[in-house]
Amino acid sequence: MVSPSVLLNLAEAVAAAPQHGLIRVPVRGEDPIQLRQMIMAWCERTGNEFVEVDSWSVAVRRGRRADPLADIAPEQVPGTRLWLYTNFDCNLSCDYCCVLSSPRTDRRALGVDRVRQLAVEAVAAGVSELILTGGEPFLLPDLAELVAACTRALPTTLLTNGMLFHGRRLETLKAMDRDRLTLQISLDSATSETHDQHRGKGSWQRAVDGIRTAQTLGFTVKVAATLPADQAHTVEALQAFLDLIGVARRHQVIRAVAHQGAAEDGLELTLESLIPEVTITADGVYWHPVAAADPDQFVTADIFPLATAIAEVRKRYALQLARANESAQWFPCA
């Protein structure tokens, strides 16, 4: 039985503490399990925040902690968009691929069954958009089924290098839902020199041809460019070219090379510097799609239930923000 004096001392300490200050009250000889249960129940009743119980003390914070995610833009809340790595093999070997995809990379396919389940659970979990990426998804023989499962559930974006739109794969593309599917095709420059330097000879022209094919078929087409830092001056020329071929400015995605995967340099994107976007691979859940081969950004091997996986990413991000906020409070700069 826990001594009533513990709660009395705690209540007095909380009343005297500053707003949301940490309060630690010494205890001796109390049963730690019963003490923990009692303090947690007391915090729930009184609107305070439980911190911990150890052999010597109990710790709480006065008042409820504000939701660290409350100030995040709605579209940036983790789990609003769900990224699915359909596979990791690719017909290209781009020298800054963030997940080391190439023709020699193991496929590690997510598979139709898991994609179907993820699409269904995504709706219940409040996801608003599915994003399919790789590797190169058009290498998959079952891509039509994967995309159909996603577009039936939610608006979907499919990332591709746009180079495989011919033969059987062109027929696969033609059968996809134009109202629910956006194609995002990679193109890094307004002329072939820079793009081909990083992605392979002839790849620029084939990507441009892929953009035009998709547009002719009636798809909404976004174009994503990955630019090394020393080529930032080419942005205006690329935008002008994309304007010319009918890609709206809102559908032009231009980003810097990340120091991940095959890239020898680039932006350093860490857990602390990235707003997470929940990313699912055949191996599990990752913090962000740019780091889906980075063991430091691995969250859990448990893909299902999806809502639990999303909640885990949100919990870790909220904790990260809360710690950052605490540091700012304890070490003010002005």
HELIX and SHEET records of a PDB file:
HELIX    1   1 PRO A    4  ALA A   16  1                                  13    
HELIX    2   2 PRO A   32  THR A   46  1                                  15    
HELIX    3   3 PRO A   74  GLN A   76  5                                   3    
HELIX    4   4 VAL A  112  ALA A  124  1                                  13    
HELIX    5   5 PRO A  137  LEU A  139  5                                   3    
HELIX    6   6 LEU A  143  ALA A  153  1                                  11    
HELIX    7   7 GLY A  167  LYS A  174  1                                   8    
HELIX    8   8 SER A  192  ARG A  199  1                                   8    
HELIX    9   9 SER A  203  THR A  216  1                                  14    
HELIX   10  10 ALA A  229  THR A  234  5                                   6    
HELIX   11  11 VAL A  235  LEU A  244  1                                  10    
HELIX   12  12 ARG A  249  HIS A  251  5                                   3    
HELIX   13  13 PRO A  289  ALA A  291  5                                   3    
HELIX   14  14 PRO A  295  GLN A  297  5                                   3    
HELIX   15  15 LEU A  306  TRP A  330  1                                  25    
SHEET    1   A 3 LEU A  22  PRO A  26  0                                        
SHEET    2   A 3 SER A  57  ARG A  61 -1                                        
SHEET    3   A 3 GLU A  49  VAL A  53 -1                                        
SHEET    1   B 9 GLN A 252  ALA A 256  0                                        
SHEET    2   B 9 THR A 220  LEU A 227  1                                        
SHEET    3   B 9 LEU A 181  SER A 186  1                                        
SHEET    4   B 9 THR A 156  THR A 160  1                                        
SHEET    5   B 9 GLU A 129  THR A 133  1                                        
SHEET    6   B 9 ARG A  81  TYR A  85  1                                        
SHEET    7   B 9 THR A 279  THR A 281  1                                        
SHEET    8   B 9 GLY A 284  TYR A 286 -1                                        
SHEET    9   B 9 PHE A 298  THR A 300 -1                                        
END                                                                             
